[in-house]
Amino acid sequence: MSKKVLLLHGWGGSNFPHWQSWLAGEIAKEYGKVSFFSFSDFENPNLDIWMGELIKELEEFKPDIVICHSLATTLWFHLCNTQEVQSIETLYLVAPPSLTTYIPELATFFPLSLPQNLYAKEALLIASTNDPYMSEDEAKRLQKKLNIPMEILENAGHINGDSGYGEWPWIKEELKKKL
């Protein structure tokens, strides 16, 4: 595993038993290069602060693969909308929230426009049939607008620890194809 993988969490973080914490451990077990990055104040995120932290991590870690969960997908869209980003090989957008989400703690992130460029050679959108933050129909519209492939998981909720995604062997196998 010579490629660098950056895991970006959403609102509330991705601590155990979330699949991102599990995946970070799985990558590290195989001597992979992984950054399980933690944004500051992830219970009350601020777009400007998170953007600065993301830019710094991208410059320092120089990932080949970025895996965004939830609010991190929104952050990635903002990053792509506001500045040129060093292109990565692969981008995973897992369980993005609706582009028009209204939650007071997340007010600095919404609304937002889709970027014209995701700064990734390839990207995959991963959504659920019953995500409380984005309907399956909205996910399909997002996929068409982004013009990238999509994987839809049946009854996976928000694809997090609360919906049974602690260990997630599928994402590990998917990632192995890229490493």
C-alpha positions as CSV (number, residue, x, y, z in Angstrom):
1,M,0.0,0.0,0.0
2,S,2.0,2.9,-1.2
3,K,-0.8,5.4,-1.8
4,K,-1.9,7.9,0.8
5,V,-5.5,7.8,2.1
6,L,-7.1,10.8,3.8
7,L,-10.3,10.1,5.7
8,L,-12.5,13.2,6.4
9,H,-15.3,13.0,8.9
10,G,-18.6,14.9,9.1
11,W,-20.5,16.6,11.9
12,G,-19.8,14.8,15.2
13,G,-16.7,13.1,14.0
14,S,-16.1,9.4,13.1
15,N,-14.8,7.9,16.3
16,F,-15.3,4.2,17.1
17,P,-17.6,2.5,16.2
18,H,-17.8,4.5,12.9
19,W,-16.5,2.7,9.8
20,Q,-14.0,5.5,9.2
21,S,-12.2,4.7,12.5
22,W,-12.3,1.0,11.6
23,L,-11.0,1.6,8.1
24,A,-8.1,3.8,9.4
25,G,-7.1,0.9,11.6
26,E,-7.4,-1.6,8.8
27,I,-5.2,0.5,6.5
28,A,-2.6,1.0,9.3
29,K,-2.6,-2.8,10.0
30,E,-1.3,-3.4,6.5
31,Y,1.3,-0.6,6.8
32,G,-0.7,1.7,4.7
33,K,-0.3,5.5,4.8
34,V,-3.5,6.9,6.3
35,S,-4.5,10.2,7.8
36,F,-7.6,9.9,10.0
37,F,-7.9,13.6,10.3
38,S,-9.9,15.3,13.0
39,F,-11.4,18.7,12.4
40,S,-11.6,21.1,15.4
41,D,-14.9,21.4,17.2
42,F,-16.7,18.8,15.2
43,E,-19.8,19.2,17.3
44,N,-20.1,22.9,16.2
45,P,-18.3,23.0,12.8
46,N,-17.4,26.3,11.1
47,L,-16.8,26.3,7.4
48,D,-14.0,28.8,7.4
49,I,-12.1,27.0,10.2
50,W,-12.6,23.6,8.7
51,M,-11.6,24.9,5.2
52,G,-8.3,26.2,6.6
53,E,-7.6,22.9,8.4
54,L,-8.4,20.9,5.3
55,I,-6.2,23.0,3.1
56,K,-3.3,22.6,5.5
57,E,-3.8,18.8,5.7
58,L,-3.9,18.5,1.9
59,E,-0.7,20.5,1.6
60,E,1.1,18.5,4.3
61,F,-0.2,14.9,3.7
62,K,-0.6,15.1,-0.1
63,P,-3.2,12.3,-0.3
64,D,-3.8,10.2,-3.4
65,I,-7.3,9.1,-2.2
66,V,-9.8,11.1,-0.2
67,I,-12.8,9.5,1.5
68,C,-15.4,12.1,2.7
69,H,-18.3,11.2,4.9
70,S,-21.4,13.4,5.3
71,L,-20.5,17.0,6.0
72,A,-17.0,16.4,4.7
73,T,-18.5,16.0,1.2
74,T,-20.1,19.4,1.6
75,L,-16.7,20.8,2.7
76,W,-15.0,19.2,-0.4
77,F,-17.6,20.9,-2.6
78,H,-16.9,24.3,-1.0
79,L,-13.2,23.7,-1.4
80,C,-13.6,22.9,-5.1
81,N,-15.9,26.0,-5.5
82,T,-13.5,28.4,-3.9
83,Q,-10.0,27.5,-5.1
84,E,-8.0,25.3,-7.3
85,V,-7.1,22.1,-5.6
86,Q,-4.2,19.7,-6.3
87,S,-5.9,16.9,-8.2
88,I,-6.2,13.5,-6.4
89,E,-6.5,10.1,-7.9
90,T,-9.8,8.9,-6.3
91,L,-12.5,10.6,-4.3
92,Y,-15.3,8.9,-2.4
93,L,-18.3,10.9,-1.4
94,V,-20.1,8.9,1.2
95,A,-23.6,9.9,2.5
96,P,-23.6,13.5,1.5
97,P,-26.3,15.6,3.1
98,S,-28.8,17.6,1.0
99,L,-27.3,20.7,-0.6
100,T,-30.1,22.6,1.1
101,T,-29.8,21.2,4.5
102,Y,-30.9,23.5,7.3
103,I,-29.5,22.6,10.8
104,P,-28.5,25.6,12.9
105,E,-25.1,24.1,13.9
106,L,-24.2,23.7,10.2
107,A,-25.4,27.1,9.0
108,T,-22.0,28.1,7.7
109,F,-22.0,25.2,5.2
110,F,-25.4,25.7,3.5
111,P,-26.8,26.3,1.1
112,L,-24.1,25.6,-1.5
113,S,-23.6,25.1,-5.2
114,L,-22.1,22.0,-6.8
115,P,-18.6,22.5,-8.1
116,Q,-17.8,22.2,-11.8
117,N,-14.6,20.2,-11.0
118,L,-14.1,17.7,-8.2
119,Y,-10.3,17.7,-8.7
120,A,-10.2,13.9,-8.8
121,K,-9.4,11.6,-11.7
122,E,-12.2,9.4,-10.6
123,A,-15.0,9.7,-8.0
124,L,-17.7,7.6,-6.5
125,L,-20.9,8.7,-4.8
126,I,-22.1,6.3,-2.1
127,A,-25.7,6.8,-0.9
128,S,-28.4,5.0,1.0
129,T,-32.1,4.3,0.2
130,N,-33.1,5.7,3.6
131,D,-30.5,8.4,4.6
132,P,-32.3,10.9,6.8
133,Y,-30.1,13.7,5.4
134,M,-30.6,13.0,1.6
135,S,-33.3,11.1,-0.1
136,E,-32.5,8.4,-2.7
137,D,-34.1,10.6,-5.4
138,E,-32.0,13.5,-4.4
139,A,-28.9,11.3,-4.4
140,K,-29.7,10.2,-7.9
141,R,-30.1,13.8,-9.1
142,L,-26.8,14.7,-7.4
143,Q,-25.1,11.8,-9.2
144,K,-26.4,12.9,-12.6
145,K,-25.2,16.5,-12.0
146,L,-21.8,15.4,-10.9
147,N,-21.6,12.8,-13.7
148,I,-19.9,10.2,-11.6
149,P,-20.8,6.6,-10.8
150,M,-22.9,5.8,-7.7
151,E,-23.4,2.9,-5.4
152,I,-26.7,2.8,-3.5
153,L,-26.8,0.8,-0.3
154,E,-30.1,-0.7,0.8
155,N,-31.5,0.6,4.1
156,A,-28.0,1.8,5.2
157,G,-29.3,5.0,7.0
158,H,-26.6,7.6,7.1
159,I,-23.9,5.0,6.6
160,N,-22.4,5.5,10.0
161,G,-22.0,3.6,13.3
162,D,-25.6,4.3,14.3
163,S,-26.8,2.5,11.2
164,G,-24.6,-0.5,11.7
165,Y,-21.5,0.6,9.7
166,G,-18.7,0.0,12.2
167,E,-16.9,-2.6,10.2
168,W,-17.6,-2.1,6.5
169,P,-15.7,-4.7,4.5
170,W,-17.1,-3.4,1.1
171,I,-15.2,-0.1,1.4
172,K,-12.0,-1.8,2.4
173,E,-12.2,-4.1,-0.6
174,E,-13.1,-1.1,-2.9
175,L,-10.1,0.8,-1.5
176,K,-7.8,-2.2,-2.1
177,K,-8.5,-2.0,-5.8
178,K,-7.1,1.6,-5.8
179,L,-4.1,0.9,-3.6
